Amino acid sequence: MNLNTDFIPFAKPSLGKEEEEAVIRVLRSGWLTTGAEVKKFESEFASYTGTANALAVNSATSGLHLALESFGIGPGDKIVTSSYTFTSTAEVIRYLGADPVFADINPETFNLSPLEVEKQLQKDPSIKGIIPVHIGGHPCDMESFLELKEKYKIMLLEDAAHSFPVKLNGKFLGCMGDAGVFSFYATKTITTGEGGMIVTNNNEAAKRMSVMRLHGIDREAWDRYTSEKPAWQYSIVDAGFKYNMPDTAASIGREQLKKAAMFLEKRKKIADFYFKELGDLDFLKLPEQQDNHAWHLFMPRIIADKLTAGRDEFIENLINLGIGISVHYIPLHIMPYYKNKYGCKPEDFPETLKAYNAVFSLPIYPDLTEEQLERIVSSVKKTGLRFRRKI
Ligand SMILES: Cc1ncc(COP(=O)(O)O)c(C=O)c1O
């Protein structure tokens, strides 16, 4: 934790009186675990996104795991995904004894490249599915992924952890594949502290996920305590998980959902400000400008030959100026686990590696003030000037 009171944190949730009052209402209700609030959050989320089923869970990681399990992914199966993502996307494949097959990214968007995915599908026809990730909220090329899904008859699971609530051609990101999973982690575009939501139009998969998210019990706990049937009656149909969302979290989520469109407008304005203020700097490559973007992350890249400092020193200088900076992502294929288990080499995914070596993330969240935004851009300019290579 940085104790400098002027320090601008990298991320901060936007929470108001509405969320406070909602939590107090739940605390006073006498029901803290999964109950009426979760049911309402799910039905509100399903109608917001226009999907048949929305299932609240305690994290997007749990949601991705449940979704893969419900589509029958198991030991020895292979799923193509990006190395340029958070570890959750690939670790859930391992939870099931299946193996991730990495493919390189499109360097303009940081997103999994459909062309690279198809190369993997052609090499190995036993691959069972694809998990594209809308990195930072930038929409993946879903048209191409849907074509690959049809052509190779495989599962398409969207990791939509970053991308709520953005629409592309009239459909929400996360709602185009067989299932999609949103994250409500504390730094995400809407939050419940910890939490996630699975959406799917596949009723059978939804039923399976709903049973498996709570121990493999065939009736939900809340139902058990409120329905007319004897409260003690339930059957265990499989060795399930403990992935349910508590009502306290759902009550925050319901308020955040009402504000989601307003939050998005504010993040868009910040992105516009960064484009305007930083667009002419020759030592930075800004992210691709795109209207349908959730702007969960704003990820510029340094242009190495214009600077005497590398990315790490550039970031260090910004942090010393009081700006919270992060890096998304350290590629999975250079992490010890994946390197050792699958023998990945850094150069296996050259665009992923190149992006990682140059990228950094600037703060972008609704509560940033104009004064803070001015400080951020002036600190970036100052840092560039300090390290500018003299020609
Ligand atoms: C791309 C991606 N997928 C999945 C997750 C997992 O989200 P959660 O923390 O809700 O499990 C994250 C979390 O940061 C993420 O960035």
Ligand as a Chemical Component Dictionary entry (heavy atoms), coordinates in Angstrom:
data_LIG
# 
_chem_comp.id                   LIG 
_chem_comp.type                 NON-POLYMER 
_chem_comp.pdbx_formal_charge   0 
_chem_comp.three_letter_code    LIG 
# 
loop_
_chem_comp_atom.comp_id 
_chem_comp_atom.atom_id 
_chem_comp_atom.alt_atom_id 
_chem_comp_atom.type_symbol 
_chem_comp_atom.charge 
_chem_comp_atom.model_Cartn_x 
_chem_comp_atom.model_Cartn_y 
_chem_comp_atom.model_Cartn_z 
_chem_comp_atom.pdbx_ordinal 
LIG C1 C1 C 0 -9.151  -12.013 -18.037 1  
LIG C2 C2 C 0 -9.587  -12.470 -16.678 2  
LIG N1 N1 N 0 -10.306 -13.600 -16.587 3  
LIG C3 C3 C 0 -10.754 -14.041 -15.404 4  
LIG C4 C4 C 0 -10.476 -13.360 -14.241 5  
LIG C5 C5 C 0 -10.956 -13.913 -12.950 6  
LIG O1 O1 O 0 -11.808 -13.063 -12.284 7  
LIG P1 P1 P 0 -12.154 -13.299 -10.758 8  
LIG O2 O2 O 0 -11.143 -12.543 -9.957  9  
LIG O3 O3 O 0 -13.535 -12.740 -10.606 10 
LIG O4 O4 O 0 -12.101 -14.743 -10.503 11 
LIG C6 C6 C 0 -9.734  -12.181 -14.284 12 
LIG C7 C7 C 0 -9.444  -11.445 -13.053 13 
LIG O5 O5 O 0 -8.769  -10.472 -12.977 14 
LIG C8 C8 C 0 -9.285  -11.717 -15.540 15 
LIG O6 O6 O 0 -8.558  -10.599 -15.644 16 
# 
loop_
_chem_comp_bond.comp_id 
_chem_comp_bond.atom_id_1 
_chem_comp_bond.atom_id_2 
_chem_comp_bond.value_order 
_chem_comp_bond.pdbx_ordinal 
LIG C1 C2 SING 1  
LIG C2 N1 SING 2  
LIG C2 C8 DOUB 3  
LIG N1 C3 DOUB 4  
LIG C3 C4 SING 5  
LIG C4 C5 SING 6  
LIG C4 C6 DOUB 7  
LIG C5 O1 SING 8  
LIG O1 P1 SING 9  
LIG P1 O2 DOUB 10 
LIG P1 O3 SING 11 
LIG P1 O4 SING 12 
LIG C6 C7 SING 13 
LIG C6 C8 SING 14 
LIG C7 O5 DOUB 15 
LIG C8 O6 SING 16 
# 
